[in-house]
Amino acid sequence: MAVITFRIPETLKEKLKEHSDINWSEFVREAIAKKIELEERKEAAAQVDRIKRSIEPVQKGQIDRWVKEDRKR
């Protein structure tokens, strides 16, 4: 497992010590994982939107024609 370091204000560090029953490392790992998942979902949604804008809409009745063509095969 990799180790990362970051700085927090001394007052916040003291408050963390007051809640020593909490596994802060695990909490931070989960928070980072959730944030990454959220960002990846946003990126995927943006990509879907870009793809949708690049595709021409299907003309009215086109799906019926495709189904009929497929049935003839």
C-alpha positions as CSV (number, residue, x, y, z in Angstrom):
1,M,0.0,0.0,0.0
2,A,1.3,3.4,-0.9
3,V,1.8,6.2,1.7
4,I,0.7,9.8,1.0
5,T,1.2,12.8,3.4
6,F,-0.8,16.0,3.6
7,R,-0.9,18.9,6.0
8,I,-3.8,19.9,8.2
9,P,-4.1,22.8,10.6
10,E,-3.0,22.0,14.2
11,T,-6.5,22.7,15.5
12,L,-7.9,20.0,13.2
13,K,-5.2,17.6,14.3
14,E,-6.2,18.1,17.9
15,K,-9.8,17.4,17.1
16,L,-8.7,14.2,15.3
17,K,-7.0,13.1,18.5
18,E,-10.2,13.8,20.5
19,H,-11.9,11.2,18.3
20,S,-9.2,8.5,18.4
21,D,-11.8,5.8,18.2
22,I,-12.2,6.5,14.5
23,N,-9.9,4.9,12.1
24,W,-8.9,8.0,10.2
25,S,-6.8,6.2,7.7
26,E,-9.7,4.0,6.6
27,F,-12.1,7.0,6.6
28,V,-9.8,9.0,4.3
29,R,-9.2,6.0,2.0
30,E,-13.0,5.5,1.7
31,A,-13.6,9.3,1.1
32,I,-10.9,9.3,-1.6
33,A,-12.4,6.2,-3.3
34,K,-15.9,7.8,-3.2
35,K,-14.6,11.1,-4.7
36,I,-12.7,9.3,-7.4
37,E,-15.8,7.2,-8.3
38,L,-17.9,10.4,-8.4
39,E,-15.4,12.1,-10.7
40,E,-15.3,9.0,-13.0
41,R,-19.1,9.0,-13.2
42,K,-19.1,12.6,-14.2
43,E,-16.5,12.0,-16.9
44,A,-18.5,9.0,-18.2
45,A,-21.7,11.1,-18.3
46,A,-19.9,13.9,-20.1
47,Q,-18.6,11.4,-22.6
48,V,-22.1,9.9,-23.2
49,D,-23.4,13.5,-23.7
50,R,-20.6,14.1,-26.3
51,I,-21.5,10.9,-28.1
52,K,-25.2,11.7,-28.0
53,R,-24.6,15.1,-29.6
54,S,-22.5,13.5,-32.4
55,I,-25.2,11.0,-33.4
56,E,-28.0,12.0,-35.8
57,P,-31.5,11.4,-34.4
58,V,-33.5,8.5,-35.9
59,Q,-36.2,9.6,-38.3
60,K,-39.8,8.9,-37.4
61,G,-40.8,5.4,-38.5
62,Q,-37.1,4.3,-39.1
63,I,-37.2,1.7,-36.3
64,D,-40.3,0.1,-37.7
65,R,-38.6,-0.1,-41.1
66,W,-35.5,-1.7,-39.6
67,V,-37.7,-4.3,-37.7
68,K,-39.6,-5.1,-40.9
69,E,-36.3,-5.5,-42.9
70,D,-34.9,-7.7,-40.2
71,R,-38.0,-9.9,-40.2
72,K,-37.7,-10.4,-44.0
73,R,-34.3,-12.0,-43.5
